[in-house]
């Protein structure tokens, strides 16, 4: 079974999706796949935990680490003030 990687897929679609009105869709699709614009940030939004550099992160106990300050937090819609005050977006178990 032949399966395209994300890089191969975006290469194939690039020429087909360069026209006016479609380029934005292509960029959104690339962002969905985890490609990032060159923002200077070394992290993309959906990298595996094993690729995050926790060497300078705070620790809490044996397994909890804070996400690096430059790690992009996922966008969340529908959160209330209560959600923002109690949900964790900064600590992960590794």
N, C-alpha and C positions, 0 to 999 in steps of 0.2 A: 504494500500500500504506500503510495507516494503522498507525503504531507509536506506542505510548504512551511517554512519557518516564518516568523513575523517579518524578518528582514527581506526574505524572498517575496512575501506577499506585498509588502509596501513597494518594492522595486517593480513588480508586475503592474500594480495599480497606478504608479506614479504618472506614467504617460497618459493613461486613460482618464485620469482625474485632475488634469491641469487646466481645464477650461474655466471660464468665468462662472461663478455660482457653485462650482463643484469643488474648487480648491479648498474652500472652508470645510467642506464635508471631509475631504481627504485629511486635512490637518487634525480635525476632531477624531477621525478614525485612528490616525497615528498616535494621538494622545491616549485614546482608549487602549491601544495595544501597549502603552507604556513608553513610547518614544517621547522624548522631551525636546523642547526648543533649547538652544544653547543659552541657558540662563546663568551659567557659571556654577550652578548647583551640581554637585557630583551624584546626587541621588535622583532616580526617576521614581514615579509613584508606585510602581508595583514590583519592586525587586524583592527577591527572597530575603528572609531575615539573615541568612548566612552571609549575605553580601554587605550588610550594614556594618560600618566601623563603630563598634562600641568601646574602643580603647580609651576614649576620654569621657565616656558617659558616667553619670552617677549610678551607684548601685543601691539596691534595697534588698537586703537578704542575699541569699545565694544565687537566685535565678532572675531577679528583676533588674532591668536596665532602663535608663531613660533614653528615649530616642534622641539622636543628635539634633542640635538646634536648627541645622539646615535641612533636616529631613522634611519633605512636604507632607503635611497632614492631609488626609483625604477630606474632600468637601462633604458636608452633611447637611441635608435640608430637613426641615421639620423639627429641629430641636427647640425645646423650650428653655427658659432660664433654669428651671430645675435640672433638666438634662445636662446643660452646660456645667452646672455646679457639681454634679455627681458622677458623670461619665468620664472615663479615663481615655485620654488621647496621647499621653506622653510617656507611659511606661509599658514595657512589654516583657514577657517572660521568655527567657532564652535558654 
